[in-house]
Amino acid sequence: MKRFIGVLLSLFSLMPFESCFAENNDPVVFSFATVGDSRAEASAELNRQDRIWLQNTKAWSRIMREVTVQRPNAFFFNGDMIFGYTNDVHEMNRQYAYWRGMVTRLQEDGVYVVPVPGNHEVQLISKDAAGKVKKVANQSNENAWRENMGDLILDAARWKATTGTDIESFNLENMPQIGGDDNISTNQQQLSYSFDVGFMHFAVLNTDPVGNDGHAPVNWLKADFDAATARGKKRFFVFGHKPAFTYAFKPGVGLDGLDLFPENLNAFWSVIESSKATYFCGHEHIFNMNQPAKNRGGVAWQVLVGSGGSPFRVKPHESDNPVDRTYAWALVKVHTSGIVDIEAYGFDENFGSTKLLQKFSI
């Protein structure tokens, strides 16, 4: 008996006292991981497999393996899971099929995958009369998104079987409406959507709707948040592909998010701040977590994890921040009290050991 007690005491001595008992006093009721941008670009550096599927299979596979060990309930993928940029349905379906095959392990290991549309899924590339490249959302690509991702958005029975929790207040008709104040011109079903889990509210946004690329559906989001608040929801999480605020990892970085359209950005971030929501995004192939409006009294965080395998936005020696060329994801743990822990993990471009990059609580 004395030996048994001694072993227990030695185990507890390996961790801080607070860590031993904090989770028992305030247990985690729900957790999720999130990342975006695993697609690759045609390059001689890719192996033959990835040249066909245009996927960074090695990095994305490792992220999924490590996320599985962390055992979150869900995994939100913030867009650009395929290279896309084509209206060739056969090619789109092939790329989607490869990505869906990769995430099957997550689903079967008890992690529900929630997809978020990115510009590579919904846009086409063309050139105007002056030869300038244009990236414009296309209705046929929105349809291809629904055909390839619709079964995940959202299967309440599968969610329950996978996560052990219930989805509430999910309605396929709750989406930005055509002709409304958000300048929507096509059906946004399963592109922008929301749902509740316990006291938490989750909203997914298409940041490149047809005819209004680079904009968040602010008016829909505000109405959606108001309804969720009336239902008593306390924690708000928003997922979109494009960042609200571009991360300037060096001087002169061009705007590449919702900040290209300041009026939409300001309205969007006002909604985020009013509900103390957290915004998770990708698009920039880099990791960064910050409070963009902190110097103005803001408390909301933008968690940029466009670091799922796509070519790093920052070139070697362009940045002094050692984590700017890191394959990184975020792990979010929601406690009974409502406290939310957000931790970022990642490994470098040489596939070294995984490290905790940053953490904070809200």
HUBELZI-V543011 format. One record per helix or strand of 3 or more residues. SS is the DSSP state (~ for helix, > for strand). FROM is the first residue (numbers start at 1). LEN is the number of residues. If there is no record, write none. Layout:
[[SS	FROM	LEN] [SS	FROM	LEN]]
//
This chain:
[[~	2	11] [~	17	9] [>	28	8] [~	48	6] [~	57	14] [>	74	4] [~	89	20] [>	112	4] [~	119	4] [>	123	5] [>	133	5] [~	139	14] [~	156	8] [>	193	5] [>	200	5] [~	218	13] [>	235	8] [~	258	3] [~	262	13] [>	278	5] [>	287	4] [~	294	3] [>	301	5] [>	326	10] [>	340	9] [>	355	7]]
//
